Amino acid sequence: MNTIDLANYGPVIPVIVINKIEDALPMAESLLEGGIRVLEVTMRSSCALDAIELISNKLPDAITGAGTLRTKADAIQAKNAGSKFAVSPGFTVDLSNECKRIDLPLLPGVSTGSEVMMAADEGYDFLKLFPAVAVGGVNLLRGFAGPFANIQFCPTGGIKVETAIDFLSLPNVPVCGGTWLTPNDLVENKDWAGIKKLAQEASSIKV
């Protein structure tokens, strides 16, 4: 799989933090029922790898990946847990080489023109802009479109359902990432119907 293929499954990739393993399946099922198939489970909790493994094994229709990869060890753990892809908040050649070595498709994070050039030199033409809103958002992506005409971006960080269309309307943005699909209050209250509704709203965004 090439990470750009992820954009074929819908306009939004949820960025998920799972703090309790018992929430993993009902959360993932709610997202799937709402039309979201690509799930980025961030490695920001002690049960993240177990959650990735559980979702990968129990919900084969989901395309489950690992987010917040920072080291080569992270990549190996994500791969062993069953991740179909990986996402990193920044870019290093070491992480890139390790993901290539273990055949784990990587969506690397960038926030500057220099990082875009570094990632492009390593063969990447689909990049995560992070943290998107904080580093310039729509205006930065418009600026990148000129010198980096062959690069596509998945902006993530600070995007809301109301602003997602502003990003998705850009020619160099085929998909965006968002944390708004699994807000803490809904997860803590186990309001899976509410998460399904948010997923339906996100999956139905039309450009």
C-alpha positions as CSV (number, residue, x, y, z in Angstrom):
1,M,0.0,0.0,0.0
2,N,1.1,3.5,-0.7
3,T,-0.1,6.0,1.9
4,I,-1.7,8.2,-0.8
5,D,-4.2,5.3,-1.2
6,L,-5.6,6.2,2.2
7,A,-7.3,9.2,0.6
8,N,-9.4,6.9,-1.5
9,Y,-11.4,5.8,1.6
10,G,-12.8,9.2,2.6
11,P,-12.0,12.8,3.2
12,V,-11.0,12.5,6.9
13,I,-8.6,10.3,8.9
14,P,-9.5,10.3,12.6
15,V,-6.5,10.8,14.9
16,I,-7.4,8.6,17.9
17,V,-6.1,8.3,21.4
18,I,-7.2,5.2,23.2
19,N,-6.6,5.3,27.0
20,K,-8.6,2.2,27.9
21,I,-8.4,-1.0,25.9
22,E,-12.1,-1.7,26.5
23,D,-12.9,1.3,24.4
24,A,-10.9,0.2,21.4
25,L,-13.4,-2.0,19.6
26,P,-16.6,-0.1,20.3
27,M,-14.9,3.1,19.2
28,A,-13.6,1.6,16.0
29,E,-16.9,-0.1,15.3
30,S,-18.7,3.3,15.6
31,L,-16.3,4.9,13.2
32,L,-16.7,2.1,10.7
33,E,-20.5,2.3,11.0
34,G,-20.2,6.0,10.3
35,G,-18.3,5.5,7.1
36,I,-14.8,5.9,8.3
37,R,-12.4,3.0,7.4
38,V,-9.0,4.5,7.9
39,L,-8.1,4.7,11.6
40,E,-4.9,6.3,13.0
41,V,-4.4,5.1,16.5
42,T,-1.7,7.3,18.1
43,M,1.0,5.7,20.2
44,R,0.3,8.1,23.1
45,S,-1.0,5.7,25.6
46,S,0.1,2.5,27.3
47,C,-2.5,0.4,25.5
48,A,-2.1,1.9,22.0
49,L,-0.3,-1.1,20.6
50,D,-2.7,-3.6,22.2
51,A,-5.6,-1.5,20.7
52,I,-4.0,-1.6,17.2
53,E,-3.6,-5.3,17.4
54,L,-7.2,-5.8,18.7
55,I,-8.8,-3.7,16.0
56,S,-6.6,-5.2,13.3
57,N,-7.6,-8.7,14.3
58,K,-11.3,-8.2,15.0
59,L,-12.2,-5.6,12.4
60,P,-10.6,-6.5,9.1
61,D,-12.6,-3.9,7.2
62,A,-10.8,-1.2,9.1
63,I,-7.4,0.0,7.7
64,T,-5.6,0.5,11.0
65,G,-2.4,2.4,11.4
66,A,-0.2,3.8,14.1
67,G,0.4,7.5,14.7
68,T,3.0,9.5,16.6
69,L,5.9,7.3,15.5
70,R,9.2,8.9,16.5
71,T,11.8,6.2,16.6
72,K,12.9,3.0,14.8
73,A,11.6,1.0,17.8
74,D,8.2,2.6,17.4
75,A,8.1,1.5,13.8
76,I,8.9,-2.1,14.7
77,Q,6.4,-2.2,17.5
78,A,3.7,-0.7,15.2
79,K,4.4,-3.2,12.5
80,N,4.3,-6.1,14.9
81,A,1.0,-5.0,16.3
82,G,-0.5,-5.2,12.8
83,S,-0.4,-1.6,11.6
84,K,-1.1,-1.2,7.9
85,F,0.6,2.2,7.8
86,A,2.4,4.7,10.1
87,V,2.2,8.4,10.7
88,S,4.9,10.5,12.3
89,P,4.7,14.1,13.7
90,G,8.1,15.0,12.0
91,F,10.6,13.6,9.6
92,T,13.9,11.8,10.1
93,V,15.9,9.7,7.7
94,D,16.4,7.0,10.3
95,L,12.7,6.5,10.8
96,S,12.1,6.6,7.1
97,N,14.8,4.0,6.4
98,E,13.4,1.7,9.2
99,C,9.9,1.9,7.8
100,K,11.2,1.1,4.4
101,R,13.2,-1.8,5.8
102,I,10.2,-3.4,7.5
103,D,7.8,-2.5,4.7
104,L,5.6,-0.2,6.8
105,P,4.2,2.6,4.6
106,L,4.9,6.0,6.3
107,L,3.1,9.3,6.1
108,P,5.8,11.6,7.5
109,G,5.1,14.9,9.2
110,V,6.5,18.2,8.0
111,S,6.0,21.9,8.9
112,T,8.6,23.8,6.8
113,G,9.8,23.9,3.3
114,S,13.1,22.5,4.3
115,E,11.4,19.4,5.8
116,V,9.3,19.0,2.6
117,M,12.5,19.0,0.6
118,M,14.2,16.4,2.9
119,A,11.2,14.1,2.7
120,A,10.9,14.5,-1.1
121,D,14.6,13.6,-1.4
122,E,13.8,10.3,0.4
123,G,11.0,9.6,-2.2
124,Y,7.9,10.9,-0.4
125,D,5.3,12.9,-2.3
126,F,2.5,12.6,0.3
127,L,3.2,14.3,3.6
128,K,1.4,15.2,6.8
129,L,1.4,18.9,7.6
130,F,1.6,19.1,11.4
131,P,0.5,21.0,13.4
132,A,-1.4,22.3,10.5
133,V,-3.3,25.3,11.9
134,A,-0.5,26.4,14.1
135,V,2.1,26.6,11.3
136,G,0.0,28.5,8.8
137,G,-2.9,26.2,7.8
138,V,-4.6,27.0,4.5
139,N,-2.3,29.9,3.7
140,L,0.8,27.8,4.1
141,L,-0.5,25.0,1.9
142,R,-1.4,27.6,-0.8
143,G,2.2,28.8,-0.5
144,F,3.6,25.3,-0.8
145,A,1.6,24.6,-4.0
146,G,3.9,26.7,-6.1
147,P,7.4,25.3,-5.3
148,F,6.1,21.8,-4.4
149,A,3.6,21.3,-7.1
150,N,4.1,17.5,-7.1
151,I,3.5,17.1,-3.3
152,Q,0.2,16.2,-1.7
153,F,-0.5,16.9,2.0
154,C,-2.7,15.6,4.8
155,P,-3.0,18.5,7.2
156,T,-3.6,17.5,10.8
157,G,-3.7,19.5,14.0
158,G,-6.3,22.1,14.9
159,I,-8.7,21.2,12.2
160,K,-12.4,21.1,13.0
161,V,-15.4,19.8,11.1
162,E,-16.3,23.4,10.3
163,T,-12.9,24.1,8.8
164,A,-12.1,20.8,7.2
165,I,-13.7,21.9,3.9
166,D,-11.4,24.9,3.7
167,F,-8.4,22.5,3.6
168,L,-10.0,19.8,1.5
169,S,-10.9,22.4,-1.2
170,L,-7.2,23.0,-1.8
171,P,-5.8,21.1,-4.9
172,N,-2.9,19.7,-2.9
173,V,-5.0,18.3,0.0
174,P,-6.8,15.0,-0.8
175,V,-7.5,14.1,2.8
176,C,-7.1,15.7,6.3
177,G,-6.7,14.3,9.8
178,G,-8.8,15.2,12.8
179,T,-9.1,14.5,16.5
180,W,-12.7,15.9,16.6
181,L,-14.2,12.5,15.7
182,T,-13.4,10.9,19.0
183,P,-13.7,13.7,21.6
184,N,-12.8,12.9,25.2
185,D,-16.2,13.6,26.6
186,L,-18.0,11.2,24.2
187,V,-15.4,8.5,24.8
188,E,-15.5,8.8,28.6
189,N,-19.3,8.6,28.5
190,K,-19.1,5.7,26.0
191,D,-21.4,7.6,23.7
192,W,-20.6,5.4,20.7
193,A,-23.7,6.7,18.9
194,G,-22.4,10.2,19.2
195,I,-19.1,9.1,17.7
196,K,-20.9,7.3,14.9
197,K,-22.8,10.6,14.1
198,L,-19.5,12.6,14.0
199,A,-18.1,9.9,11.7
200,Q,-21.1,10.2,9.4
201,E,-20.7,14.0,9.2
202,A,-17.0,13.7,8.4
203,S,-17.3,10.9,5.8
204,S,-20.0,12.9,4.0
205,I,-18.0,16.1,3.6
206,K,-18.2,17.1,-0.1
207,V,-15.7,19.4,-1.8
